[in-house]
Amino acid sequence: MRKFAGYPIVINYNLHTQLRNRAEEVRLHEARRYEEERQLSVRTNTISDSKIENNLWKKELDQYEETIYRCLQKIEGNPVGRTVLGLLNKQTTVWIIPKSDNDLKKCNCAQTGPLKYDIQTDGSYARGAGSGDTVIQFRAELGDDTLFHELVHAYRYSYKKFRPMTISVRAERLSGSQSTEEFFAHQMENIYLSQGHRPLTMDYTWAWVSDKKAIYDFLLDNSEMLQTLKFLMRHEYMAMLAAHSFATDYNPFRDYAALETEFLKGTSLRALPELGTVLKS
C-alpha cells in the first residue's frame, strides 16, 4: 500500500484479497445481505495483499505499486494532469487497485466507482451510485491517459457531482449514446493528451485516433455534445478552469463560443438551449 505524494491517492495491490473474498461477496449478495456485502467490499478494497501470511505476493505487489506510482508521476508532470490531481477532494481517498482477470472478461477497461456505494435492493450488482471515497480498478498497460480519465471521474465523485445523463451520439454509419460523465472525462483526457502533443481520440466509445479539426467537426454534428459542453461550462469548475488555464491546441471549453457560433449558422437560433432540449436536424 503506497500513498502518492501529497495527494489523497493510495495505490493498493489487493488482487489476491479480491480473489479470496469474491465468493463470499457473491454469497452475501444472493442472500440479500447487502449491507454485509458492502462492508466486505470496503474491507477488500482497503486491505493490502501485504497482510497475507508471509507476504507471499511481495514481488508482484512492489512491481504493481511502483509502476502505478510512476504512471501518476507522469500525470503530475503534465500541467493538465497536475491540475486535476490538485482538485481532488482532500477529505476523500482515491484507492487504485488492480483489476482481476474475471473483471477484465466483463470489460477490458479501467473502471471507477464509489467505495461506499449506494445499496441496490433490486438484486442487481450495480455499484455506480454514491460519492466520496472512490476505487479505480486499473492495469498499467491501459496507459496514463486512461488513468487520468478515471481520476476525472474520481474528482466528480469526491464532490458528490457524479450524475450521468444520457446523450445521443451519431457518426457515419453509427449511432448510439454516451453518458455526460464519460463525455466530460474524455474531453479532459484529450486536453491532457494535447498538452503532451500526443494523438487524440475521436470519442471514448469508439476510440478513433483523430485530430482537433475532425473532433470539432464531430462535435458540430452532435448538438447534444455541444449542449453538454455548455452545461459543463456553467456548472463544472474544472471545465471553467480548463477554458481559461490551458493553452493547448485542443480545448473545446476554451473554444466553445466559436463552436456554438459555427453550429448556429443558417439556423434561427440565437443560442444553444439547455441540455435536454432536443433540436431538430
N, C-alpha and C positions, 0 to 999 in steps of 0.2 A: 504494500500500500504506500503510495507516494503522492505527496501534495505538490502541485505545480506552482512554483514561485510564490508570489503573494496573492494569487487568485483563489477564489473559492472552488477549486477543482481538485479532485482526488482521483488518481489512477489506481484502480483496484483489480488485480488479477485474481479472479474468483471462479475460473472456469470449472474446476473440479467440485467446488462447493455448489455451483449451479447444478451440476450433474447429480450430485448426491441428494439434493433436495427436490429435484424435479418431480419424481414420483409422488412424494408426499404432498407437494403443491397441487398436483392433479387430483389426488385422493380427497384433499380438503375441499377443492372446488366442486367435485362431483357430489360430495356430501352437503354442499351448500353452506359450508362453514367458511364463509367469505372473509370474515374479519381475521380468523386464524391464518387463512391463506395469505392475506395481505401482510400480516405480521411476519410470517415466514419469508415472504418475498423481500421485505425490508431487511431482515437479517441476512439473507443470502447475498443481497447486493452491497452490503456494507461490511461484510466479513471477508478477510483475505485468505487465500489458499495457504498463506504462510502459517496459519493457525492449525493446519492439518498436521497430524503426528509426524515428527521428524522432518518437517518442512520438505516433503518428498518432491515438490514441484518447484524448488528454488530456482533452478536454471531457467526454465521457461517463464517463471514469474518475473525474474530480473530482466529477461530479454524483452518481454511484453512491456513492462513498465518503463524501461529505458527507451524503447522505440517510440512509445506514445509521448513520452516526455520530450523527445527530440522533435516529434511532429508538432507539439504545442509550441516549442521554441521557434519553429519555422513560422507558425501562425503569428506569434508575438513579434517576429521580425518584420512583419508586413504591417504598415500603418493602419490598414483597414482591420486586419486581424487583431492588432493591439487595442484598437478602439472597442471592438466587440468584447474582448476579454475584460476590459476595464468597466464595461457596462453591466456585467453580470451582477446580480443582487448579492451583496456580500453577506446577507443574512441567510443565504441558502447555500447548498453544496451541489456541485455537479459531479456525479460519480461516473467515471469512464471505465467500462468493463468489457472483456472480450465477448464476442458473440459465439455461441455454441454451434456446432455443426447442425444440430437439429433446428435451431433458429435460422441458420443460413439456408436450409432447404425451403423454408417458408418465404424468405426474402433475402437475396444476396445483396444486402444494402446495410447501411447503418440505420439505427432507429433510436429515437429519443422519447422518453415518457416520464411522467411524474413518479418519484419514488413512492410516495404515499398516494397512490391512485384512488380515485373515487370508486367505491364498490358498486359493481353492476349486479343487480338482483335478478336479471333475466336469464342467468345461466351462461351468458357469453363470457369470452375471455378478454373482452375489450378493456384496455388499461390506458386509453389515451386521455381521459378526462382527469383534471386535477391541477395542482400548482405547487410551487415551492421547490424543494429539492428535486433534482432530476437524475435519471440514469441514461447514459448514452452507451448503447451496445455498438462496439466499433472494432474493426480489424484494420491494422495499419496499412494493408495493401489497398484499401479504399482511398487513401491519399489525404493530404492535409486539407484540400479544398472541401472534401466531404465532411471531415471533422469540423471544419469551420461552419459549414452549413448546419450541422447538428447543434453547434454552440449558439447559433441564432435562435433555434427552437428553444434551447435551454434558457436563453435570456428571456424569451417571451413567457415561458412557464414560470420563471423566477419572480416575475412581477404580476402573475395571475392575468396575463394578457393573451394567452394562447386560446383563441376562439376561431377555429377553422370554419370558413364559409365556402361553399362550392361555387366555382365559376366555370363557365363553358370555355373550351379551347377548340379551335378549329385550325386546320392546316391542310395543305394539298393532300387529298386522298385520305385524310384522317380527321376524326373529330372525337372529342371526349370531354373530360372535366378535370379540374385540379382544385385543390384547396388553397385558400388565400394564404395560409401559413406556409405551404410549400412554395408558392409563388414568391412570397417575401424572402424566404431563406435562399431561394435560387437567385433572385436579383442581387442580394448581398454577396452571394458566392461569386457571381460574375464580376461584381465590382472588385472583390478580393483578387480574382484571377487577373483582371485588367491592371490592377495595381502592380502585379508581378509580371506583366507583359506576357501572359500565358494565354493559350487558346480558350475561347469562351464556348459555352454550350447553349443551344437554342432554347431548350426547355427541359425542366427537371424530369418530366415523364419520359421523353424520348431521347434525351441526351445527345442531340445532334451537335457535332462540332461546328461552330459558326463564327461570325464576326459581328461587330457592332451594327453595321447597316442592315444585315439580314435579320438580326434580332429586333431592331427598331421597326423594320417593316412588318415583322411578325406581330409585334405589339399593336401596330396600327391596324392590323387585320382582325384584332381581337379586342373589341370595345370593353369587355368586362375586365380584361387585364389592365387597360388604361384606367378604368374606374377604380380598380384596386390600387394602382399607383396613387391616384388622387386621394383615396381614403387613407392610405398609409401616410401620405404627406400631411394630412390633417390630424391624425390620431396616434402616430407612432414616432416617438422621439428619435429612435435610431434612423428612421427614414429621413426625418428633418435634418439630423446631423449629417447624414451621408450626402444630402443635397448641397450642403454648404462647406463640407470639410474635405472632400476627396476630389483632387484634380485628376481623376482617372479618365482615360478615353471613354470607357463605358460607364455611364452613370445616369440611368433613366430618371432618378429622383431629381438630379440637377437639371436634366433636360426635359422634365415633364411639361413645362409650359409650351416648349416648341413642339413636342409630340402632340399635345392637345390641339394646338393651332393647326397643325397639319391634318389631324383627323377631322376637324370641323370644316375644312374647306369643302365647299359645294353642298353643305347642309344648312338647314335653317336654325341650327342650334347655336347659342352664344357661348355655351359651356357644357362640358360633360355633366350629366346628372349624377346623383349619388349612386354608390354601389348598390345593386339590387334592382335597378331600373333597367329593363330590357330594351335595347334600342333596335329598331327595325333596320334591316340591311338595306 
